[in-house]
Amino acid sequence: MPLFNVYPLYDVTPVKAKGVYVYDENKTEYLDLYGGHAVISIGHAHPKYVEAITKQVSKLGFYSNAIQNPLQKKLADKIESLSGCEDYELFLCNSGAEANENALKLASFKTDKSRVIAFTNGFHGRTSAAVAATDNKNIIAPINAQQKVTILDLNDIDSVKTELEKGDVCAVIVEFIQGVGGLDQATANFFEQVDKLCKANNTLFIADEVQSGYGRSGKFFAFQHYNVTPDIISIAKGMGNGFPIGGILIHPNIEAKFGMLGTTFGGNHLACAAGLSVLNAIEEQNLIENVNEISEYFIKIARTIPQIKNIKGKGLMLGLEFDFEVGDLRKKLIYDYHIFTGGAANKKLLRILPPLTVKKDHINQFFEALIDALNH
């Protein structure tokens, strides 16, 4: 049976990975500066991660949410401790799209309204409401287009105010650093004014931290660079270091009711074990400090390369913008220099999303290859 052909694929077949390196079937070593869309947060095959999921699966990999699962509470407490998001409550699911879907559903339940405000170049997932709030007509089917979504430009606070004052908006959803869209960010004033306007208009403010969360921005969450208090925070990619897990942090102003949200696989024992191992590694290895140190080092070097016209993002969620489309450059980096990087909706942007364990030597290896590739 053929696979449904929806992915353009590079001719690389990884069979093994360790730390920041991936190895193909020919034993070729690749430097991974993309982490599978920012999923690999603590490095491939991290020993504590492998140990945690091995031990857990040998005891109990899964049972439903109809029973007690103390690992969920342990995970929630650890997220609270490391993130500083005190008094929020946790609902666990399986992916970023599902996290955003539940966030939007919860906002609609809470406000009894249905319209959503999202932003140009935003990406929130491929499920029903999440994809409708994504600014990409090519992935929105007619069944998704029934959702009531208004897409506004980042930094256009006047339009946000006008739309919110119409009284029918349940949620404003925003990435504090856009991922797929190309690492764009709004101003601090914009984010803080949106937060205030939401609270004044019975609208929930959703921080989509699916890609930017878990230390990638240099703080545990990207919204923490600003003076805002989201009602709901969605998390996923780096949360399980490759094991499927997602969730939403829910402000205590939203009351839970039985049946309001639900999931079969979300928050299963194996997912929680993976999630706890990630948080333990972030804490024990001071990975957020490493993010800031390596980010500063990366940006310092990037500024010396004349072909780089702009440096976007924060922490280890970075983009290098050129005055040409980077598709061929990415292929050259993969096939000639054996380095994985990422693309974006902005075709002139090279995305850098390495494991948070990346070191200066790896950054040097990348820039040596990049400079050589740009000059040949």
C-alpha positions as CSV (number, residue, x, y, z in Angstrom):
1,M,0.0,0.0,0.0
2,P,1.5,3.4,-1.0
3,L,1.7,6.2,1.6
4,F,-0.6,9.2,1.0
5,N,1.7,11.6,-0.7
6,V,1.4,14.9,1.3
7,Y,5.0,15.5,2.3
8,P,7.9,16.6,0.1
9,L,10.7,14.5,1.4
10,Y,14.5,14.9,1.4
11,D,16.4,11.8,0.4
12,V,17.7,11.1,3.9
13,T,16.7,8.1,6.0
14,P,17.7,8.5,9.7
15,V,18.1,5.3,11.6
16,K,19.7,6.5,14.8
17,A,20.3,9.7,16.7
18,K,22.3,10.9,19.7
19,G,22.4,14.4,21.3
20,V,22.5,16.9,18.4
21,Y,23.4,14.4,15.8
22,V,21.3,12.1,13.5
23,Y,22.7,9.1,11.5
24,D,21.4,7.7,8.3
25,E,21.5,4.1,7.0
26,N,24.9,4.8,5.5
27,K,26.2,5.9,9.0
28,T,26.5,9.5,7.7
29,E,26.4,11.9,10.6
30,Y,24.1,15.0,10.4
31,L,24.2,18.0,12.7
32,D,20.5,18.5,13.7
33,L,19.8,22.3,14.0
34,Y,16.1,21.8,13.4
35,G,15.1,19.2,16.0
36,G,12.2,17.9,13.9
37,H,10.2,21.2,14.1
38,A,11.6,22.1,17.5
39,V,10.4,18.8,19.1
40,I,13.8,17.6,20.3
41,S,14.3,19.8,23.3
42,I,16.9,17.9,25.4
43,G,18.7,16.0,22.6
44,H,18.1,12.8,20.8
45,A,18.2,9.6,23.0
46,H,18.9,11.6,26.2
47,P,19.9,8.9,28.8
48,K,17.4,10.1,31.4
49,Y,14.6,10.2,28.8
50,V,15.4,6.7,27.6
51,E,15.6,5.4,31.2
52,A,12.3,7.1,32.2
53,I,10.2,5.7,29.3
54,T,11.9,2.3,29.4
55,K,11.1,1.9,33.1
56,Q,7.5,3.2,32.7
57,V,6.6,1.1,29.7
58,S,7.8,-2.0,31.5
59,K,5.3,-1.3,34.3
60,L,2.3,0.5,32.7
61,G,2.3,2.3,29.4
62,F,-1.3,3.2,29.2
63,Y,-4.6,3.3,30.9
64,S,-7.6,5.6,30.4
65,N,-8.4,8.9,32.2
66,A,-11.1,7.1,34.1
67,I,-8.7,6.1,36.8
68,Q,-6.2,7.9,39.1
69,N,-2.9,8.7,37.4
70,P,-0.5,10.4,39.9
71,L,2.1,11.0,37.1
72,Q,-0.3,13.7,35.7
73,K,-0.3,15.6,39.0
74,K,3.5,15.2,39.3
75,L,3.9,16.6,35.8
76,A,1.5,19.5,36.5
77,D,3.4,20.4,39.6
78,K,6.8,20.3,37.8
79,I,5.5,22.6,35.0
80,E,4.2,25.0,37.6
81,S,7.5,25.0,39.5
82,L,9.7,25.5,36.5
83,S,7.5,27.9,34.5
84,G,6.4,30.1,37.4
85,C,2.8,29.9,36.1
86,E,1.3,29.5,39.6
87,D,-2.3,28.5,40.1
88,Y,-3.0,27.5,36.5
89,E,-4.5,24.0,35.9
90,L,-3.3,21.5,33.4
91,F,-5.3,19.5,30.8
92,L,-3.2,17.0,28.8
93,C,-3.7,15.9,25.2
94,N,-1.5,14.6,22.4
95,S,-0.3,17.4,20.1
96,G,-0.1,21.2,19.5
97,A,-3.1,21.2,17.2
98,E,-5.2,19.4,19.8
99,A,-3.9,21.8,22.5
100,N,-5.1,24.8,20.5
101,E,-8.3,23.1,19.5
102,N,-9.1,22.6,23.2
103,A,-8.0,26.1,24.1
104,L,-10.4,27.6,21.6
105,K,-13.2,25.3,22.6
106,L,-12.7,26.2,26.3
107,A,-12.7,30.0,25.4
108,S,-16.0,29.5,23.6
109,F,-17.5,27.6,26.6
110,K,-16.3,30.2,29.0
111,T,-17.5,33.3,27.1
112,D,-20.5,31.8,25.3
113,K,-19.2,33.4,22.1
114,S,-17.8,31.9,18.9
115,R,-15.6,34.3,16.9
116,V,-11.8,34.1,17.1
117,I,-9.2,36.7,16.3
118,A,-5.9,35.4,15.0
119,F,-3.0,37.1,13.1
120,T,-1.3,37.3,9.7
121,N,1.3,34.5,9.2
122,G,0.1,32.7,12.3
123,F,0.1,28.9,12.5
124,H,-2.0,27.0,15.1
125,G,-2.4,23.5,13.8
126,R,-4.4,21.5,11.3
127,T,-7.6,20.5,13.2
128,S,-11.0,22.2,12.8
129,A,-10.8,25.5,14.7
130,A,-7.0,25.6,15.0
131,V,-6.6,25.5,11.2
132,A,-9.3,28.0,10.6
133,A,-7.2,30.4,12.9
134,T,-4.1,29.6,10.7
135,D,-3.3,32.1,8.0
136,N,-2.9,29.7,5.2
137,K,-5.8,29.2,2.8
138,N,-4.1,26.2,1.2
139,I,-4.7,24.0,4.3
140,I,-8.2,25.2,5.2
141,A,-10.9,22.9,3.8
142,P,-14.5,24.1,3.3
143,I,-15.5,22.3,6.5
144,N,-12.9,24.3,8.5
145,A,-13.9,27.6,6.8
146,Q,-17.3,27.5,8.6
147,Q,-15.5,28.7,11.7
148,K,-15.8,32.4,12.5
149,V,-12.2,33.8,12.4
150,T,-10.9,37.3,11.7
151,I,-7.2,37.5,10.7
152,L,-5.6,40.8,11.7
153,D,-2.1,42.2,11.2
154,L,0.3,42.0,14.1
155,N,0.8,45.4,15.8
156,D,-2.6,46.7,14.4
157,I,-4.0,47.4,17.9
158,D,-6.8,49.7,16.5
159,S,-8.3,46.8,14.5
160,V,-8.0,44.5,17.5
161,K,-9.9,47.1,19.7
162,T,-12.6,47.6,17.0
163,E,-13.2,43.9,16.6
164,L,-13.2,43.1,20.3
165,E,-15.7,45.9,21.0
166,K,-18.2,44.2,18.7
167,G,-18.8,41.8,21.6
168,D,-18.8,38.4,19.8
169,V,-15.1,37.4,20.1
170,C,-14.4,34.4,22.4
171,A,-10.6,34.4,22.0
172,V,-7.6,36.1,20.7
173,I,-4.9,33.5,19.9
174,V,-1.3,34.6,19.2
175,E,2.2,33.1,18.9
176,F,4.6,35.4,20.8
177,I,7.2,34.3,18.3
178,Q,5.7,33.0,15.1
179,G,7.0,29.6,14.0
180,V,6.0,28.5,10.6
181,G,5.2,32.1,9.6
182,G,8.8,33.2,9.9
183,L,9.8,34.3,13.4
184,D,8.0,37.6,13.4
185,Q,7.1,39.2,16.7
186,A,4.8,42.0,17.7
187,T,5.9,44.9,20.0
188,A,5.7,44.6,23.7
189,N,3.1,47.4,23.7
190,F,0.9,45.5,21.3
191,F,0.9,42.3,23.3
192,E,0.2,44.2,26.5
193,Q,-2.6,46.2,25.0
194,V,-4.2,43.1,23.5
195,D,-4.1,41.5,27.0
196,K,-5.8,44.5,28.5
197,L,-8.4,44.7,25.7
198,C,-9.3,41.0,26.1
199,K,-9.9,41.4,29.8
200,A,-12.1,44.5,29.2
201,N,-14.2,42.7,26.6
202,N,-14.9,39.2,28.1
203,T,-12.5,37.6,25.6
204,L,-9.8,35.0,26.5
205,F,-6.2,35.6,25.6
206,I,-4.6,32.4,24.3
207,A,-0.8,32.2,24.2
208,D,0.2,29.6,21.6
209,E,3.5,28.3,23.1
210,V,3.5,25.1,21.1
211,Q,6.8,25.9,19.5
212,S,8.2,28.8,21.6
213,G,7.6,27.2,25.0
214,Y,9.7,25.0,27.3
215,G,12.7,27.3,27.4
216,R,13.2,27.8,23.6
217,S,12.8,31.6,23.8
218,G,15.3,32.0,26.6
219,K,12.5,32.1,29.2
220,F,10.2,29.1,30.0
221,F,7.5,30.7,27.9
222,A,7.9,33.4,25.3
223,F,5.0,35.4,26.7
224,Q,7.1,35.9,29.8
225,H,9.2,38.4,27.9
226,Y,6.2,40.7,28.3
227,N,3.8,42.0,31.0
228,V,0.8,39.8,30.1
229,T,-1.3,37.1,31.8
230,P,-2.7,34.7,29.3
231,D,-6.0,32.9,30.2
232,I,-4.8,29.8,28.4
233,I,-1.3,28.6,27.4
234,S,-1.0,25.9,24.8
235,I,2.1,23.6,24.9
236,A,3.4,20.6,22.9
237,K,6.4,20.2,20.7
238,G,9.4,20.3,23.1
239,M,7.3,18.9,25.9
240,G,8.0,15.2,25.3
241,N,11.3,15.3,23.3
242,G,9.6,13.3,20.5
243,F,7.0,11.4,22.5
244,P,3.5,12.7,21.5
245,I,2.2,14.9,24.3
246,G,0.5,18.3,24.4
247,G,-1.6,20.3,26.8
248,I,-3.1,23.6,27.9
249,L,-2.5,25.6,31.1
250,I,-5.8,27.1,32.2
251,H,-6.1,30.1,34.4
252,P,-8.2,29.6,37.6
253,N,-10.8,32.1,36.3
254,I,-12.1,29.2,34.1
255,E,-14.1,26.6,35.9
256,A,-13.8,22.9,35.0
257,K,-17.0,20.8,34.4
258,F,-17.2,17.0,33.9
259,G,-17.2,16.2,30.2
260,M,-16.1,19.7,29.1
261,L,-12.9,18.3,27.6
262,G,-11.7,14.8,27.0
263,T,-9.1,12.6,25.4
264,T,-8.3,8.9,25.1
265,F,-4.5,9.0,24.9
266,G,-3.8,12.4,26.4
267,G,-1.8,12.3,29.7
268,N,-1.2,8.5,29.5
269,H,1.5,7.1,31.8
270,L,4.2,6.8,29.2
271,A,3.6,10.4,28.0
272,C,3.9,11.7,31.5
273,A,7.1,9.8,32.2
274,A,8.6,11.3,29.0
275,G,7.3,14.8,30.0
276,L,8.8,14.6,33.5
277,S,12.2,13.5,32.1
278,V,12.3,16.5,29.9
279,L,11.5,18.9,32.7
280,N,14.1,17.2,34.9
281,A,16.8,17.6,32.3
282,I,15.9,21.2,31.6
283,E,16.3,21.9,35.4
284,E,19.3,19.7,36.1
285,Q,21.3,20.8,33.1
286,N,20.4,24.5,33.3
287,L,19.2,24.4,29.7
288,I,17.5,27.7,29.7
289,E,20.7,29.4,30.7
290,N,22.4,27.5,27.9
291,V,19.7,28.7,25.5
292,N,20.6,32.3,26.3
293,E,24.3,31.8,26.2
294,I,24.3,30.0,22.8
295,S,21.7,32.4,21.4
296,E,24.0,35.4,22.1
297,Y,27.0,33.5,20.6
298,F,25.0,32.6,17.5
299,I,23.7,36.1,16.9
300,K,27.1,37.6,17.4
301,I,28.5,35.4,14.6
302,A,25.5,35.9,12.4
303,R,26.0,39.7,12.5
304,T,29.4,39.3,10.8
305,I,28.1,37.6,7.7
306,P,27.1,40.2,5.1
307,Q,24.7,37.9,3.2
308,I,22.5,37.7,6.3
309,K,20.1,40.6,6.0
310,N,18.1,40.1,9.2
311,I,18.2,38.0,12.3
312,K,14.8,37.1,13.8
313,G,13.5,35.4,16.9
314,K,14.7,34.9,20.4
315,G,16.7,32.2,22.3
316,L,17.1,29.1,20.1
317,M,14.1,29.9,18.0
318,L,16.0,31.9,15.4
319,G,15.7,32.8,11.8
320,L,18.4,34.0,9.3
321,E,16.8,36.1,6.5
322,F,18.5,36.5,3.1
323,D,17.7,38.5,0.0
324,F,17.1,35.2,-1.9
325,E,14.9,32.1,-1.4
326,V,16.7,29.5,0.8
327,G,15.3,26.3,-0.6
328,D,18.5,25.4,-2.5
329,L,20.7,26.5,0.4
330,R,18.9,24.1,2.7
331,K,19.4,21.3,0.3
332,K,23.1,22.2,0.0
333,L,23.4,22.2,3.8
334,I,21.8,18.8,4.0
335,Y,23.5,17.0,1.1
336,D,26.9,18.6,1.0
337,Y,27.5,19.7,4.6
338,H,25.2,17.2,6.5
339,I,23.3,19.8,8.5
340,F,19.5,20.0,9.1
341,T,17.9,23.4,9.1
342,G,14.3,24.5,8.6
343,G,12.3,26.7,6.3
344,A,9.2,28.9,6.8
345,A,6.4,30.5,5.0
346,N,8.9,33.3,4.4
347,K,10.9,31.6,1.7
348,K,13.9,33.8,2.3
349,L,14.2,32.6,6.0
350,L,16.4,29.8,7.3
351,R,15.0,28.5,10.6
352,I,17.3,27.3,13.4
353,L,15.6,25.2,16.1
354,P,18.3,23.0,17.7
355,P,18.0,20.9,20.8
356,L,18.5,23.1,23.8
357,T,21.7,21.2,24.6
358,V,23.5,22.6,21.6
359,K,27.0,23.9,22.2
360,K,29.3,26.6,20.7
361,D,31.3,23.9,18.7
362,H,28.1,23.0,16.9
363,I,27.3,26.6,16.1
364,N,30.9,27.0,14.8
365,Q,30.4,23.9,12.6
366,F,27.1,25.4,11.2
367,F,28.6,28.8,10.4
368,E,31.7,27.4,8.8
369,A,29.4,25.3,6.5
370,L,27.1,28.3,5.9
371,I,29.9,30.7,4.9
372,D,31.4,28.1,2.6
373,A,28.0,27.3,1.0
374,L,27.2,31.0,0.5
375,N,30.6,31.5,-1.2
376,H,30.4,28.6,-3.6
